[in-house]
Amino acid sequence: MNKRIDSFTHILINAWFLVLMKDLLIQTAKRTGLVDAEKLVKFLEDNKEVGRLDELLLGCSYFTEEAILKLFAAALGWEFLPEIPPKA
């Protein structure tokens, strides 16, 4: 029974996190203009694929890879680095 509850809890947490992350990305798009927020909303509403949100968005034809990476960076408060410099 505990294993079943743990699995269900895990599913709920993942679903909750996905909803929060989608909302955060939409709000960030509206605030920053890094991607068209309306297109982002449409893609997220229309897309019924199961998978990681970052992978789904990186595969979306509406946006460039760089735009999606910048959006995630802005949403999470991270600095976007177009290229990671090699260690000296």
N, C-alpha and C positions, 0 to 999 in steps of 0.2 A: 504494500500500500504506500509506504513512504517513497519508494522509487517512482510510483505513478504520480504522486503529488509533486515530487521534485521535477519530473518531466513537464507536468502541467505548469508549474510555477516558472520554469525556464521558458516555456513558450510564451506565457503572459509577459514576462519581463522583456523578452525579445520584441514582442509586438508593441509594448509600451515604448521601448527605446526607439523603435522604428518610427512611430508616430511623432515622438518628440524631435527626432533628428530631421524628419521631413519638414516639420513646422519651423525648426531652427534654420534650415537651409532656405525655405521660402522667405522667412523674415529677413535673412541676410541678403538674399537676392533683391528684395524690395528696398532695403536700406542702402546697399552698395551699388546696385546696378551692374554687378559683375556678369550676371546672366539675366535674360528676360524672365521676370518672375511669373508672368502669365504662362509662358511656354513651360516653365518648370512645373507649375501647378498642373497643367494639362498632362504633361508626361507622367507625373506621379499618380494622377487620377486614372489615366488610361492604362498604365503599365500594370499588368497582373502577374508578371514573372516573379518567381521566388528566387531570392538571392541577396547578396550584400548590396546595400544601397549605393555604395561607392562604385561597385562594379557595374551596376545597372546604369548609373548616370554616365560613367565613362564610356559605355557602349551606346549612349543616346546620340542620334545624329543631329539633334538640335544644338548641341554645345560642343565646343572644343575641349580636349583633355585639359589644356591649361586653364580654361575658364572654370571647369569643375574643380580642379585642384585649388585654384584661388578661392573659390566659393567655400570649400571645406576649410581652408586655412582661415579665412575671415570668420566663419561661423564658430570655429574653435579657438579663435584668438591667437593663432599661430602666425609666424612670419612665413610668407611664401617665398621659396627659393626656386627660381626657374631651373637652376642646376645646383646640385650639391657639390661644393668644392672638395677636392680630394684632401685627405689628411696629409699634413706636411711631414 
